[in-house]
Amino acid sequence: MPRLLPAGLLLAALCLAPACQDGGARPDAGGDADQDGATDCPGCWRSSLYPEDWTPASTDAEGRFLHDFSYAGYHLGEAEPPAEPPGPRVSALDQGADPSGQTDSTAALQAALDQAGQAGGGVVELPEGLYRCDGLLVVRRSGVVLRGAGAGLTRVYFTRAGDMSGLASLSFQGQPTLGPDLPLAEDASPRSLEVRVQDPAGLAPGDDVELGAVITGDFIAEHGMTGVWQASAGQWRAFFRRTVAAVEGSAPPFTVRLDAPVRYPLKTRDGASLRAVDGLLAEVGVEDLALSNAVDLASARASDRAHVLLLDQVEDAWVRRVASFASTAGEGGRHLQSGGILVQRSKRVSVLDTVLERAQNRGSGGNGYLFELMQSGEVLVRDCQGLDGRHNFIQNWDFGTSGCVFLRVESRGGLAESELGAVTGLSEYHHSLAMANLVDGAVSDDGWGAVNRGQESSGAGHSATQDVFWNVQGGLLRSYQYGWGFVIGTRGAIVYTDPADDLLGDLAGQAAGTEPLDWVEGLDQGDGLRPVSLYEDQRARRLSLPPP
């Protein structure tokens, strides 16, 4: 786990941080937080990296740019999840589910989910009540939506503790197969919507693909991670999960157009290639209910990574208006054994208006992660609250998380517990070069981190690059990103991008090899930052919508 500030040091930092001393933009970062381009209100300002005439190709004289984050979410942010998903309505009560919570409803709920899946998709309805599940629920067909009568009315609690064999209490899990490896004919360029291959091997519009490369010794060395990035060394990793928009050309190299941009260079030197993917779950969702898997404290603390909800190998999926709650099976008024929602190896997912809180296990080993993204792209986490976890919002484990957006999320009470005591737990990028992600309008009393974590977490190393913190409020923000990172418009946050200013210095090497210093504009001037939301403004531009 990262070295985080104990509560006492966090309080002391309030009076020592540069943001408290001058409240203005850092002159050494090149940002002056002036009024250029702001005509809508007194005191308003725009980032010099995001002028009125910004386009996805905009780049300043030093090569700095902001990615287009507008692709995050269900169907690339082009639509909200459907209010009325297609397919039949299946009542779990008709399968024998017990809304009193007195008997085990696992078999009944699984039968209802299976029935909807076998019909080609549908909505499994859980009327008001308390449903007890002593086993696990798994969905492996597209189009299945689990819907309650409201998070305050429909509650499902899971009593199983311990190892879940790679699943969660409730899992939506695709079973994909991969096509042949299609080597790139030339390097893939950041911000491009196309790549070139020698042989498209029958790829067609609508095909799902993974775009990736081998974690070669050259790749590791150029990032200064020799001896650190060992867990994935020599292995091919999917960096981006995309859908083919078009295949063009009559002779090599053929052009494959993609539905979302490439976020980082992928080099033929590293065996960069495309692979077709078949078997992802699509159009699945969970909405309008509350979930809990809290158990007795001893059992919760004896096992690691017990999530209540898993979305694995899915696309165009959603979680909406879901909450956690204190179940009768738990102890200490806690809601979750360990983890909340885990989205892994997935794309185009929206997690909306959801509140997760009060993890029982906040110890090391991957516990207490309430909203967790792993090896996923274009995920939108919007208007959600994470309370009293370890890392309330987190990207975790290995390469392949990019283009994700945390919009107007609230993180409070993050606490990393161990036998030596407890320290503040930040929401953070946790592992292996999470690239081109956005934290937009977030509020916290704990904070956020994007640093070089070195050998922690099995060689996490540089955890972030080209990620943006936009208009964040409160808490501690430590941004030591590989290459460029961006902190634009803060409100009452304690900001460190220069280890010379850091209260704890760089004792753990968290800034090692991350030069240059991350770009900073408008410290403590977030109230005047325009647009208020970068994601929403970019989305309006791309889709030709009225300004937000």
N, C-alpha and C positions, 0 to 999 in steps of 0.2 A: 504494500500500500504506500501511497505517497506520504512524504513528510508534510504535515499540515499544521497550521497554527493552533496551539492550545487556546482555549477560550480567553485566558488571561492575556496572552500575547496579542490576540486579535483585538481586544479592547485597547491595549497599549498602542497598537498600530494606528488606531483612529487619530491620534494626535501627532504621529510621526511621519505618516505617508505624505509624499509630495502633493497629492491632491488636496490635503487639508491645509497645506501651507500657502498655495497660490491659487488653487481652484481653476487654473487656466490650462490651455493647451501646452504640451511640452514643446519648447522651442527646438530641442534637438531632434524631434521627430518630423519636423517640417510642416506641422499643422498649426494654423493660427486661430482657428475657430472664429473667423471674421464673419461679416454679413454678406459676403459675395453670393450672389444668386438668390438671396432671400428677400422677397418683396411682399410676402403675405402677411407678415406681422413684425412688430418691433422686437428686436432681440433674437430673431430667427436666423439660422445659418445652415449652410449645406457643406457637406464634406467636399474637399477639393478632389477627391476620388469619385464623387458622385454628383457631377454638375447636372444642370437642367437638361442638357443635350446628351446625357449618358447613353451609351449603347453597350451591348455585351462585348464589343471589341474595344471599348475605351481603355486606354493605357496611358499613364503619365510618362514624363521624360525619363524617369529612372526605371521604367518597366513594371511599376506597381499597377495592380488592377483589382477590381472587385468582381467576383464571379456572379453570374446570373443565377440566383437561388430560387427563382420563381417556379422551378419544376418540381419542387417538393410537394408530396401529398398524393392523395387518391387521384388517379388519372392525370398525373403531372400537374395537379392544382387547377385543372381546367373545369372541375365540377365538384360539388359536395357529394358525399356518399348519398345514395338514394334514400328519400324519405320512406318509400314503399318498395323494398327490394322485390324482384319478380319471384314467381314460384308459389307453390301452395303454402298455406298456413298449417302448421302442425302443432297441436297443443300437447305439451308434455303431460298434462293431466290425463289425457286419453291413453297414455302409455303407462299410467300408474304412478306418476310422480306425486309425492306427499308434500303438500304445501305447509304442513304443520311442523316439519322438521323432525318428527318423531321416528321415522324409519328411513332407511337408506334409499335415496332416489337415483343412485348411479345408473343402474340398469335401465330405468325408465327414461332418463335424460339421454343416455347413449342411444337407445332405440329411437327416440324422436329425432336426434341428430342424424342417425343413419337413414331414417325414412326420408328426411328432407334431401339428403345427399343422393339417395337412390332415385329420387324424382327429378334429378338434374338441378337441384337447388331449391331453396325455400326458406321460410322463416319459422324457426322453432319458438313458440310463444310460451313464456313462463309467467303465468298470472301472479298477482300479488301473493306473497307467502314467503316462508323460510324453508329452503330445500337443503337437506343434508346429503353429502356425497362422501361415502367412505372409500371410494376408488377414484380413478382418474377418468376424465372425459377427453376423447380424441376425435377430431374431425379430419378426414383425409379426402374429402370431395369438395369441389368448387361450388360456390353459390349458396353455401349454408350460412345463415345468420341466426344468432341466438339473441332473442329480444325479451326483455322483461317489461314490467309495467312502470318502471321508474326506479332509480337507484335507492330511493327511500321506501320502496314498496316490495320489490323483488330482491331477495337475498339468497345467495348460494354459498354454503360453507363446506369446505373440504377438510376431512379429518385425518387424511393420510400424512404421515411425517416421514422424513428420511429420503433415501434415494428414489428419484423418479425416473431413472433410466433415460435421461436426456429429454424428458418431457416436463410439462408443468401440470398443475392441477387441472387446467383446461388448456388443451393444445389444438391449434390448427396447423397441420403439418403436411406440406407437399412432399411428393416422392419423385423428384426429377431424375431424368436421364440426360446425359450429355452426349452431344454429337462429336464428330471428329475435330481435332485441333486444326484451325485454319490460320496459319501464320500471317502476320501483317507484312505487307510489301514495303512499308516505310513506317517510320516512327509516327505514333499518334500524338497530335498536338493539343495542348490544353485549350479549352473553349471551342474546339471544333465539334461540329455535328456529323462528321464523317471520318471513316478510316478506309484504308485501302488494303486489299488482300490479293494474293496471287490467284486464288481459286475460291469462289464463294460456295462451291459444293452444294448447290441447290437452295441456298438461303433465299427466303422470300419475305416480302413485307408482312409484318405481324409476328414473325418468329422472335421468340425470346432468345437473348444471347448473353453470355458473360464475356467481358473484355478484360484481359489480364496479362500477367507476365510472370516469369520465374524470379524469385528473390535470389539473384545471383550475387557472387562475391563482388562484382563490379558495382551493382546497385547498392549493396550494403556499404561498400567503401566510400562511394561518392556522397553518402549521407553521414559519414563518420560513425557508422554503427558496427564496425568490425568488432567481433566478440560480444556484441549485444543482441543483434537480431539473429539469433541462432535457431529459435524454435521453428521458423519458416524457411530457413536457408536451404536453397536448392530446390524448393517446391514452387509449383505454379500457383498463383493466387489470383482470384477474381477481384479486380479493382473496381469495376463498374458493371452494373446489371442494367441491360438496355433491351429495347425492342427495335427490330429492323423497320425503318420507315421506307426504304427503297434500296434496290440493288441496281447499279448502273454500270454500263460498259459492255463491249463486245469482245474485248481481249484484255489480258492482264496488263496492269493491275486493275481490278474491279473496285468500284467505290461502293461502300456500304454506308448508307445514311442512317443515322440513329435518332431516336426520339428525344434524347437529352444529351447535353454536351459531355465530351471527355473533360475530366477535371485536372489531369496531371499527365506529364509526359510518360508515354509507354514506348520503350525502345526495342527495336528488332534485336539489338545486342543482347537483351534479356529474354528473348524468345516470346515477344509480345504476340498475342494471338486472340482470335475469337473462337468461342465454342457455343453451338446452339444448345438450348435448354428446353426440354419438354417435361411437363408434369407439375408445374407450379400451380398452387391453389389460387384461384381468382374470385373476386367478388364475395369474399367472406367477411363477416363482421360480428361484433359483440356490442350490444347497446342497451341502455336503460335498465341496468341492474347493478347490484353490489356483490362483490366477491370477497371471500376471506379464506385463508388456509392456516390461521393461527392455531397452534396446538399447545401442549404443555411446554414450559420454557426449556426444560432440560432436553427434550427431544428436538426443539427448534435449534438449540445451540449446539447440538451434537452432529448436525449435518449441514452441508453447504448448498447454496444456490437452489433453494426450493421456491420457484416462481409460481405465482397464481395463474398467470396467463402467458402462453407462448404463441407467437406467430412466426413460423419457420417455413422458408421457401414459399412465400406467398407474394402476390402482386395485386394491386388495386383492392386493398383491404382496409378495414377501419375498426377502430374502437371509439365509441362515442357515448358520452354521458354515463360513464362507469365510475364506481367508487369502491373503496374498501370499507370494511366495517369490523367491529369487535364481535367475534362469534362466541357462542356459548362453549365451543370446544377449546378456546384459547385461554391463556392466562395473562394477567397483567394488563388487561384492557387493550392488548395489541391486536393489530389487524392481519398481519402477514407474517408467515414463518421467516421469510428472508427477502425474496425478490418479489417485485410487482409484475410489470409487463416486460417481456423480453421479445424484441423484434430482431430476428437474425436471418441472414442470407435471403433478404427480401427487398422489394422495391415498391415505390409508389404506395405508401401506407400513410393513413392519417389517424392520429391519436388525438381526440378532441374532447375538451370539456370534461376531463377525467381527474379524479382526486384519489391519490394513493398515499397511505400513511401508516406509521407506527409499525416498523419491522421489529420482530422479536430478536433476530440474529443480525447484529450489526458488526460482527467480527470480521477478521481477515478471511480470505478464501472465496471472495466474490459475493459476499452477503450484503443485504441491505441496499440493493440497487433497485430503485422503485420504477424508473423509466429507463430501460436499458436498450441501446442499439448496438448490434454486432454484425459486422460484415454486410451492411445494408446501405442502400442508396435512395435518395429522394424521399425520405420519411419526414413528415410534418407532425410535430408535437405542438399543439396549439391550445392555449388557454387551459393549461393543466396545472395542478398543484402536486408537489412532492414534499411530504412533511415527515420529519423524524425517521428518515432512513440513514444509511451511511453516506452513499453518494446518490442523491435524489434523482438527478438526471445524469446519464453517463453513456459515453461510447466505450465499448470494451472489446478486447481481444482480437488481435491479428489485423492484417491489412484488409481494406475493402469497405470502409465507411466513408461516404462522401455525399455532398449535396443535400444533407439533412438540415432541418430548420427547427429550432426551439423558439416558438413565437409566444410572447407574453406568458411565459411559464413562471411559476413562483416556487422557490425552494427555501424551506425553513427547517431548522433543527437538524441539519446533517451532522452526524456524530460517528466517528470511527472508534470503535471500542476494542480494547485488547486487555490482556491480563495486567498490563502496566498502567491502565487508565484509559481515558478517552480524550480525543482531540477533535477539533472541528473537521467535519467531512465536507469537502467541496463537491459540487457538481463539476464534472470534468471530462476531458478527453483522456483516455486511460491507456491506449495501446496503439502502437505501430501506425503512425502517420495518418490519422484521420484528416481528410483533406477537403477543403472548400465546403465547410459547414458554417452555419450561421446561428448565433444566439442573439435574438432580436427582441428588445423590450422586456428582458427578463428581470425579475425582482427577487432578491434573496436577503437573508440575514446570515447566511453561511458564505456562499460565494462560488466562483468558477475557477478552473485551472486548465492551462494548456502549456505543458512543460516537457522537458526531456526527463523521463522517469528512469532512464538508465536500466539497471538490471532488475528493477522492481517488476513484479508480475511476469516472471519468466522472460525478462528482456524486452520490456515495453519500448524502451528507447524514446526517440522523438515521437511524441503522441499526437502532434498536430502540425499542420502547415496550411497557410492560406485561409485559415478560419477567421471569421469576423465576429467581434462582439460589438453590437450596435445598440446604443441607447439602453444600456443595462443600469440597474438601480440597486444600490445597497451591497453589502457584503464585501468580500475580498476578491480581487481579480488578479491572478498571476498568469501573465501571457508571455512565455518564452518559447515561441514557435520556431520550428525549422524554417529557414528562409523568411519569408514575410508572413506576419500575422497582423491583425488590425483591431484596434480598440478605438471606437468612434462614438463620442457623445455619452458620457457617463453621468449618473446622478447619485451622489453620496456614496460612491464605491471607493474602496481602497485599492489603488491600481499600482501594480508593479510590472514594468516591462524591462527595467534596467536592474540587474542584480546589485549594482552599487547602491541602489536606494532601498533594497529589500531589508526588512528588519532582521531577518535570519540569514541574510547574505545568500551565498550559493553553496552552502555546505554539502548539499546532496548532489551537486552538479546539474541542477535542473535547468540551467541556462547554457550548459556546455554545448558548443557547436551550433547554437541557434542564431548566430549573428546573420543579418544585422538586427538591431533592436527593432521590435515590432512598432509599426506605425501607430501613432496616437494623435487624435484630434479631440478637442472639446472636453477635457476633463471637467467634470461637474457642471457642464453646460448642456446636458442632454435635454433639458426642458425646451430649449430652443432648436434642437436638431430637426431638420426637415429633409426628407419625409420622416414622420414618426416611426414608421415601420419600413425597413428596406425591402423585406420580402413582399409585403402587400403592394408597394409601389412598383417593384419589378414585375410582379404578376400582372398588375394593371397595364403596364407598358406592353408586355409580351402578348397579352390577350386582347389588347385594344379596348380595355374597360375604362370607365370613368375613374379619375384619381381617387384613392381611398380617403 
